[in-house]
Amino acid sequence: MEILQIKDLSFKYPEAEKKALDCVNLSVRKGDFVLLCGESGCGKTTLLRLLKKEIAPFGEKTGEIIYNSVFEESDKNETSHTGFVGQNPDEQIVTDKVWHELSFGLENMGVEKSRIRSRVGEMASFFGIHNWYHSNTDELSGGQKQLLNLASVMVMNPDILLLDEPTSQLDPIAASDFIATLHKLNRETGLTVILVEHRLEEVFPVADKVITMHDGRILFFDEPKKVCKLMKGGPLEAGLPSAVRIFNALCEEGECPLTVRDGRNFIENYADKASACSIGKHTLKGEKAIEVKNLWFRYEKNLPDVITDLDFGVTEGEIVSILGGNGSGKTTMLNLLAGLDKPYKGKIKLFGKNINNYKGASLYRRNIALLAQNPKLVFQKDRVDDDFSAALKTMEIPVSEHKDLIEKTVRRFGVEQLLHRHPYDLSGGEQQKCALCKLLLTEPKILLLDEPTKGFDAQSKQTLAKMLTELKADGKTIVIVTHDVEFAAQISDRCALFFDGKIISDGTPNSFFSGNTFYTTAASRISRGVFKDTVLCEEVIRCCKGENV
Amino acid sequence: MSAFAKLHPTVSLLYFASVMSVAMFVTNPVIGLISLFGSVLFCLLLTVRGKKIKEALFYIAVMVLVTVTNPLFSHNGVTPLFFINGNPVTAEAILYGADIALMIVSVMVWCKCFTAVMTSDKLQYLLGRIVPQISLILSMALRFVPMLRRQANKLTRTQKAMGMYSSDSYAERIRSSVSSISVLIGWSLENAVETGKAMRARGYGLKKRTHYSDYRFVTQDAVILIICAVLWGTVLFGMSRGVLDFSYYPQISAIPSEGLSVICYLAYGCISLLPFVLETEEIIRWKYYRSKI
């Protein structure tokens, strides 16, 4: 039975030239898990928001959205019929206590106390919230916050759940937990789920239907296995699950594998080519840009050590990625390297000079710069170009040279058209690009990046990878802290695993990732035992074709 | 959590109102001593071990200070003990100082118990009973303030790591802090818009809201509420009849000890010791329960 039908839906934002949605036709069956994907700006968020009346954007709308449901219970109405979970976990939390947040929606519906009690209790135990039921919402981790947002929508017992990139601000472990919870909800309660997502690796195998959008139109709407093949060569291909990408590069016909398991079975056919391939990447030799010796750090006297006896070095002109779980101290290490926090024991040397000997602001003048996780925090002015000038001003560069300098940097990274916009109006990827540009205006020799790919789709990741490779060619040293295994494997000269306050293993991406069983790329898990040390899809594909990498 | 803290917020509030009002407005050494005794017992049950000695020293210091200060400024009384700069220091003034000290310290200790028992949850609930909107606003504010503080901290660090605040000139530093405030305002507005949407998506403003809380008013709450009310009423009646009046100036009067006064002392003693009794009862019950296992 159809639960939702969209007929000839078109939508135009006020003062926009182009339609955001153009003649969208869609029907969703009850109980389906629908994945909606497309590059940024293709109208997927607009479509999703139009499905929920209370948060629908303003503009010219034509066409129809028809819901097919019966409001059998008295405390149910249009609002509780569709639930919505958005991107940023913090912005959706209204109250200060977890229990209050859970009951908020039902309070608004005017439900009586005893019913709220039973609904809230049931949901809290389903989602495993009972352990932190009395906590402040402020103390929760990102994953917990997003789970709370989901639970407080589910309390209202919706028939359709709409989610707009709910995992984009979460680390990969919390993200897969979240998607597993969605899958469980869909399977066990028959809830209809429409999910906008760019983390396709995990969602593809669990989705019933996949919609791909382009320029306000629906391109494909079919089962994942069929859509996979249709997406071959399209702009979204880079975001597809590794198994699919390998399959698409090698085969035209046959059933497309979606999971790592199926991918492994598929790749065994190519085992005879294994002897032909070899991987060659070497560690760089040269002067040390960063040298860290026996570092110890804790935030407060009574708290445990966050960094314990850390030894670490980065060669000039190298890209090093540091991976590790939440709270392992990765970000703390970056802060120490950037001189934001001081270790209580140990030494940090930048270009052979102790970090404490960089007086005043000299550390941040042409030496080191840190790009924090949230690019929004980087901007101070209402326009991107004003912001860039402000950065140059603090560098004590005369105003007459600003324009040339800005133009040079901006052209290099293709952000000219963003210069006159407000930083907050940019998309996540655009913000990150501009933030990086601003950072580069201060001409640092060492760049420290904290989670640079957070919330990125596959395309923005490729752009960033290109930018970083270019910077490396300029001789910049780059240290990246990230959860994004695939990105680290692609871009780094060296990867390191951070655990328990120190680095416990490091090596070239190939040796590092093929040594790990879980903390590794999907391509490595697929090709393990068949090919030696392959960690990227491209490497696996070339091995399968019998080429040298 | 202590047995007393588990009571319904209304009962807790009435309890503190009764015990503190009497302690503050009655000048009578017996009442003062009872109040101090009760509050200290209660406080000992609530506070964590280890900090007790330090706090006791602080309260003793306050008591001594107040006791000594009063006779330096007040020279009333008929029994001069000695003279400082030609001003008499009288026995009455010293004793009055001691009584005030008793009152101040016992009220301070009661307040400490109050903050331990009446968490922000409970206060919000009580406020919400009177004006439901305020409860929600308060809850949202309590959520927003720590978030804003954290955001401000992150902002400073981000900017600093890009070399923004590390300038040596003060003018430059002030300029950057001003601009960071404007950034924070922009951020909070953005955030508020999104939160507003999330609220509407969950049906805010559709109907008259109900007010949910985890608290339930059970028989025990009713019993304790009645006991409190009766005891407080007795003391208030005594106060209105003047049977608790006591004066230090010009001469120390006799401690009232007629029938009604004694009843009032007993009633106030009962109120003051109520949390202690509840707590001990629970401990005994637990011991007994465990011995059965």
Contacts between the chains, C-beta under 8 A, distances in Angstrom:
chain1	res1	chain2	res2	distance
A	52	B	201	6.2
A	54	B	197	7.7
A	54	B	200	4.4
A	54	B	201	5.1
A	54	B	203	7.7
A	55	B	197	4.8
A	55	B	200	6.3
A	55	B	201	5.1
A	77	B	206	7.8
A	79	B	201	7.8
A	79	B	202	7.5
A	79	B	203	4.1
A	79	B	206	6.1
A	80	B	203	6.5
A	83	B	201	7.9
A	84	B	201	4.7
A	86	B	194	7.3
A	86	B	197	7.9
A	86	B	198	6.9
A	88	B	194	6.8
A	90	B	147	6.7
A	90	B	191	7.5
A	91	B	191	5.6
A	91	B	194	3.7
A	91	B	195	5.7
A	91	B	198	6.7
A	92	B	194	7.2
A	92	B	195	7.0
A	92	B	198	4.0
A	93	B	143	6.6
A	93	B	195	7.7
A	93	B	198	7.8
A	94	B	139	7.9
A	94	B	140	6.1
A	94	B	143	7.0
A	94	B	195	6.0
A	94	B	198	6.5
A	94	B	199	5.6
A	95	B	136	7.5
A	95	B	139	4.3
A	95	B	140	6.3
A	95	B	143	5.7
A	96	B	120	7.8
A	96	B	139	5.1
A	96	B	140	7.5
A	96	B	142	3.9
A	96	B	143	4.1
A	97	B	121	6.6
A	97	B	139	7.2
A	99	B	214	6.3
A	100	B	139	5.9
A	100	B	212	7.7
A	103	B	212	4.1
A	104	B	199	7.9
A	104	B	202	6.2
A	104	B	204	7.9
A	105	B	202	3.9
A	105	B	203	5.9
A	106	B	210	7.7
A	106	B	212	7.0
A	107	B	209	4.9
A	107	B	210	5.2
A	107	B	211	6.6
A	107	B	212	5.3
A	108	B	199	8.0
A	108	B	202	6.1
A	108	B	203	4.1
A	108	B	204	4.9
A	108	B	205	7.4
A	108	B	206	6.1
A	108	B	207	7.0
A	108	B	209	5.7
A	109	B	203	5.4
A	109	B	206	7.1
A	109	B	207	6.4
A	110	B	207	4.3
A	110	B	208	5.7
A	110	B	209	6.5
A	110	B	210	5.3
A	111	B	210	6.1
A	112	B	210	6.2
A	113	B	210	6.7
A	113	B	211	7.9
A	113	B	212	5.8
A	113	B	213	7.6
A	116	B	210	7.3
A	116	B	212	4.6
A	117	B	212	7.5
A	117	B	214	7.9
A	120	B	212	7.7
A	136	B	146	7.9
A	137	B	143	6.0
A	138	B	143	6.7
A	138	B	146	4.7
A	138	B	147	6.5
A	149	B	198	8.0
A	152	B	202	7.1
A	153	B	202	7.0
A	156	B	202	6.8
A	156	B	203	7.4
A	335	B	157	7.4
A	335	B	161	7.9
A	338	B	161	4.6
A	339	B	161	7.9
A	340	B	157	5.5
A	340	B	160	6.4
A	340	B	161	5.8
A	360	B	166	6.6
A	360	B	168	5.1
A	361	B	163	5.8
A	361	B	166	3.8
A	361	B	167	5.7
A	361	B	168	6.6
A	363	B	163	8.0
A	363	B	166	7.5
A	364	B	160	7.9
A	364	B	161	7.2
A	364	B	162	6.8
A	364	B	163	3.0
A	364	B	166	5.7
A	365	B	163	6.3
A	369	B	161	6.6
A	369	B	162	5.6
A	369	B	163	6.9
A	370	B	158	7.8
A	370	B	161	3.6
A	370	B	162	7.3
A	371	B	161	8.0
A	371	B	162	7.8
A	372	B	154	6.9
A	372	B	157	7.0
A	372	B	158	4.2
A	372	B	161	6.8
A	374	B	154	6.9
A	374	B	158	7.5
A	376	B	187	7.0
A	377	B	151	7.9
A	377	B	154	5.8
A	377	B	155	5.0
A	377	B	158	4.2
A	377	B	159	7.5
A	377	B	183	7.7
A	378	B	158	6.1
A	378	B	159	7.8
A	378	B	162	6.8
A	379	B	183	7.2
A	380	B	159	7.2
A	380	B	164	7.6
A	380	B	176	7.7
A	380	B	179	4.7
A	380	B	180	6.8
A	380	B	182	7.8
A	380	B	183	5.5
A	381	B	179	7.4
A	390	B	179	7.8
A	391	B	162	7.2
A	391	B	164	7.6
A	394	B	163	6.2
A	394	B	164	5.8
A	394	B	167	6.2
A	394	B	172	7.1
A	394	B	176	7.9
A	395	B	163	7.3
A	424	B	186	6.7
A	424	B	190	6.1
A	438	B	162	7.1
A	439	B	162	6.2
A	442	B	162	6.4
A	442	B	163	5.5
A	448	B	161	7.8
